[in-house]
Amino acid sequence: MIWNHLVFRHSYSIFVLRGLPLSICATNKHSMEQIIRTYKSLHGVDVTYLLGTTTVTHQFSFEDLITMGINVSDLLHHPDYYGYDPLMHRINRTDFCTNHHE
């Protein structure tokens, strides 16, 4: 597989396969926090991530997740595939940033 690696402002990289963006990876380790747990709630998904050594939980509405292009089922079943950017208040798929998809 040949990956095109595009680097943009805000310390992010977008990996592209055949012209379609697959994931956004933080090139600055402090930009993206690892999501460790997700729970479905009445109005959305509760997302728990690590901020340093502290666990923080934030609720995202289903509408917000869909607007971000997040597959809600995938987020619920594989929270470790995702990261949270507290500055941009955005969830991004980050599993393509690691070696387990090479």
For each residue, the residues with C-beta under 8 A, 3 or more apart:
1: 17
2: 17
3: 15 16 17
4: 15 16 17
5: 13 14 15 16
6: 13 14 15 16
7: 12 13 27
8: 12 13 14
9: 12
10: 31 88
11: 26 27 28 31
12: 7 8 9 24 25 26 27 31
13: 5 6 7 8 24 25 26 27 97
14: 5 6 8 21 23 24 25
15: 3 4 5 6 21 22 23 25 96 97
16: 3 4 5 6 19 20 21 22
17: 1 2 3 4 20 22
18:
19: 16
20: 16 17
21: 14 15 16 24
22: 15 16 17 93 96
23: 14 15 92 93 94 95 96 97
24: 12 13 14 21 92 93 94
25: 12 13 14 15 32 92 94 96 97
26: 11 12 13 29 31 32 83 85 92 94 97
27: 7 11 12 13 31
28: 11 31
29: 26 32
30:
31: 10 11 12 26 27 28 85 87
32: 25 26 29 83 84 85 92 94
33: 49 50 51 56 83 84 85 86
34: 49 50 80 83 94
35: 38 47 48 49 75 79 80 82 83 84 91
36: 48 49 50 55 79 80
37: 47 48 79
38: 35 45 46 47 48 75 76 79
39: 45 46 48 76
40: 45 46 76
41: 44 45 46 59
42:
43: 59 61 62
44: 41 59 60 61 62 64 65
45: 38 39 40 41 59 60 62 65 72 75 76
46: 38 39 40 41 57 58 59
47: 35 37 38 57 58 59 60 75 79 84 91
48: 35 36 37 38 39 55 56 57
49: 33 34 35 36 55 56 58 83 84
50: 33 34 36 53 54 55 56
51: 33 54 55 56 86
52:
53: 50
54: 50 51
55: 36 48 49 50 51
56: 33 48 49 50 51
57: 46 47 48
58: 46 47 49 84
59: 41 43 44 45 46 47
60: 44 45 47 64 65 91
61: 43 44 64 65
62: 43 44 45 65 66 72
63: 66 67
64: 44 60 61 67 68
65: 44 45 60 61 62 68 70 72 75 91
66: 62 63 69 70 72
67: 63 64
68: 64 65 90 91 92
69: 66
70: 65 66 74 75 82 91 93
71: 74 75
72: 45 62 65 66 75 76
73: 76 77
74: 70 71 77 78 81
75: 35 38 45 47 65 70 71 72 78 79 81 82 91
76: 38 39 40 45 72 73 79
77: 73 74
78: 74 75 81 82 95
79: 35 36 37 38 47 75 76 82
80: 34 35 36 95
81: 74 75 78 93 94 95
82: 35 70 75 78 79 91 92 93 94 95
83: 26 32 33 34 35 49 91 92 94
84: 32 33 35 47 49 58 90 91
85: 26 31 32 33 88 89 90 91 92
86: 33 51 89
87: 31
88: 10 85
89: 85 86
90: 68 84 85
91: 35 47 60 65 68 70 75 82 83 84 85
92: 23 24 25 26 32 68 82 83 85
93: 22 23 24 70 81 82 96
94: 23 24 25 26 32 34 81 82 83 97 98
95: 23 78 80 81 82 98 100 101
96: 15 22 23 25 93 101
97: 13 15 23 25 26 94
98: 94 95 101
99: 102
100: 95
101: 95 96 98
102: 99
